[in-house]
Amino acid sequence: MADSLPNINFGFDDLRDRMARFTEKFDKFIDAGRKRVLEERNHFHMNVAQLQEDQRLRKREIESLNQKASSHAQAVDKEAAETAEMHAAIASISQHRDARAQHRDRIRSETAAVRKHIAQRLSAQQQHARDLDAQAQSNVPELDFWQSYLCMRIEGVGIADRLKFIFTHLDEKNWEREASFDLDMAKSDYRVVSVKPKVEVEGIERCVEKLNETRDLGPFLKGMREALATALK
């Protein structure tokens, strides 16, 4: 009876094989997943490290650029300061040059004026010298006459362009009594600088003023003799 029972095959071996193949595939899948995760994690860490390195490089570049920008700004400020200083120096030099030019022009003008004044004075002195020479030539015979006519003599006093005129026969009681005055002829306008005896100033000024106007010694000497004679009375 036992031999008549059907042979039942449940396929355990096939199932076992299939389970074994599945397990093998699953393990491979798990290993592959682990490897992929590990690779992705390693790749991620590499990317993070690369990003950090890039960040450090960018930070260094930014610091370098900031330093260059600061140096450039300092250079620009320095150049601006030097430019301003140069302009100030140029302005100062220009002002100094203008001042020197004005001073030079003023000196030239003053020099020209002084030269003109000197030339005028020289011409006046030369003319005065010519007048004196002409007057002296005309005065020589006239003086001889007035010395005799007015009882007068002329003496030097030791000073250039100054003469002493001495009169006698002024005092009826003493004909030898003398009266005198000094005539200074150093300048174009003559002047009486010393009188003995003392004579009124107004009378002397009138005589001298007329002498300077006319350059005529005769009336002058005559007027001075009269003034001296009056003073002796």
Salt bridges, closest charged atoms under 4 A:
ASP13 OD1 - ARG16 NH1 2.64
GLU24 OE2 - LYS28 NZ 3.47
GLU53 OE1 - ARG56 NH2 2.29
ASP98 OD1 - ARG97 NH2 3.46
ASP105 OD1 - ARG104 NE 3.56
GLU155 OE2 - ARG153 NE 2.87
ASP171 OD2 - ARG177 NH1 3.24
GLU178 OE2 - ARG153 NH2 2.90
ASP182 OD1 - LYS164 NZ 2.89
ASP184 OD2 - ARG162 NH2 3.92
ASP184 OD2 - ARG191 NH2 3.24
